Amino acid sequence: MPAALPDLPATIPPLRCLVVDDDPLSVQIVLNCIANTAFLQAVGSCTSGIEAAEVLRNQTQPIDVLFLDIEMPMMSGLDLLRLQAELPQVVLITSSEHYAVQAFEFAVADYLLKPLSYPRFLQAAQKVLENITAEQAFETDTNSPTLTSATEPDFTFVKIDTKLVRVDFKEVQYVEALGDYVHIVTNHSKLIVYSTMRAIEEKFPPSHFLRVHRSFIANINCIQALEDNSLLIRDKYIPVGQTYLRNVLQRLNRL
């Protein structure tokens, strides 16, 4: 298996990975893939969801990436995800396509089917790297200029199937990432767009929209309350990620 070329920004150390699978052979295959990927570092492995929950609860350094099987006795991979208040980047590796829809409700980075191939693993790893790089850029970029409402557009167009659909920013409540798609939730509808959160973030005016989680962008004007690290927008509670919490509090305090 050839080693992957390093693709890690100098400011980011190798991504800390935890492998969880009840099949020891599958664990070893994933560990071999990690060992051959320059920007990943395996820091542990577990053969049950229960053991993984304990590791995540007691971690002294954060886990960046969770390579997780779904079908495990006592506690499935999806059960494990439901227990976590704050998730790392998650790559699901399983033998069944059956859980794909449920999996992407957790905004997993990727969903891989066994038997695992290294090229497909590397593709998922690179997607994780892009996500984490974007999060770090958001956290550290405090000097970028902010547009004023006078210079910002009132709308944009997004591509849905073969159509370009107008989106009026004042109508948008929030944006949610689900796999390779984003859901733009407006006052009257939900638009499903094949896009990345980074692309949506660049389109939407920063004076009115705020990245609050790696999977959510919120319209500041629609926020009704902040409670227990969650935002209330209409009848929807949106999680606020630890990476974004400080900036969210600063923005809300300025309103």
C-alpha positions, 0 to 999 in steps of 0.5 A, a space after each residue: 500500500 503506497 504512502 499518501 503524500 502529506 497534505 497537512 497545513 503546517 498549523 495542524 498536527 496529525 489528526 488524532 484517530 480512534 478506530 471502533 469495530 467489533 471485528 479485530 481484522 477490520 480494526 487492523 485494516 483501518 489502522 494500516 490505512 491510517 499508518 499509510 496516511 501522513 496526516 493521520 495518527 492512530 491514538 487507539 482502537 476499541 472493539 465495542 461501542 461501550 469501550 469507545 464511549 468510555 474512551 471519548 468520555 475520559 479523553 485528555 486530548 480531543 479525538 479529531 476523527 472517529 472511524 466507526 463501525 455501525 453493527 456492534 453488539 450491546 451498543 451500535 455505532 449510531 447509539 454511540 453517536 447519539 450519546 455524544 454532545 459534541 462529535 469529532 469528524 466521523 467516518 462510518 465503515 460498515 458492511 451495509 448500505 442500510 444505515 446511510 440515511 440515518 448516518 447522515 443525520 449526524 452529518 458524518 464526513 463519509 460513509 464507507 462500505 466494507 471491504 475497505 479499499 485504501 483509495 476510498 479510505 484516502 478520499 474520506 480522510 481528505 474530506 475530513 482534513 478539508 473539514 477540519 482545516 475549514 474549522 480552524 480557518 474560521 476559528 483563527 481568522 479574526 482579521 478578515 474584513 466584514 461586509 456591511 449590509 449596504 454592500 451585501 446582496 439581498 439574495 443568491 441563486 442555488 442550483 437544484 437539479 437542473 434549475 437555478 433557484 433564487 434564495 432571499 436571505 431574509 427568508 432563510 432561517 438556517 442551513 444544515 449540512 447532511 452528507 454531500 448536501 445542504 438543507 437551506 431552511 426558509 420560512 416557507 420551504 426546505 431547499 436541498 442543494 448539492 454543495 459544501 458548507 464552505 461554499 454556502 458560507 461564502 455566498 451568505 452575507 456575514 452580517 446576517 449569517 453566523 457559522 455556529 457548528 460544522 453542520 449549521 449556519 444560522 440567520 442571526 435575525 431568527 435566533 430566539 434564545 441561546 440555552 445549554 449550547 443550543 440556539 432556538 430558531 422557531 421550533 428548532 434547537 441547533 447545536 453550537 459547537 465548541 469551536 464556534 461558541 466564543 464567536 457566537 457569544 461575541 456576536 450575540 452580545 453585540 446585538 
